[in-house]
Amino acid sequence: MTLYRQNLLLIAALIVVMFLGTFWVNLESSRRFIQGQLDSHATDAAISLGQSISYLIQQDDLAEIDTLLNSTFDSGYYAAIVVDTHDGKVLGERRRDVVIQQVPAFFVDMVTLTAPTRASVVMDGWRELGKVTVTSH
């Protein structure tokens, strides 16, 4: 093999390695960004639902809690939303199975995203009324 061909192979190998390295760095950066967005999405939903439901738990208005849960769950991408009291009684719960469509299995295995679960304590002054737990999808 001539020196010219050796140089061509070395240059081609370096280009492939640089391309794969750049692709991996961009993929990891995107994955971390999306993971942060999912975390923020779950935190925001838990806090806003906790503040909205505070008065409803005091009034023991299960129909209104159910309506608020339905509207929040249907309008966003959530795997689960659970509202329970401080003694563990579940006031409302919505769950959805996570189905990944139109994405190759090797890509799903390569880019793992964990659905974050965040909770917010529902308070009335200094008194704990319950907890809202939200899992993003």
PyMOL commands that set and color helices and strands:
alter all, ss='L'
color gray80, all
select helices_A, chain A and resi 3-59+62-75+105-110
alter helices_A, ss='H'
color red, helices_A
select strands_A, chain A and resi 78-85+90-95+117-124+127-136
alter strands_A, ss='S'
color yellow, strands_A
deselect
rebuild
show_as cartoon
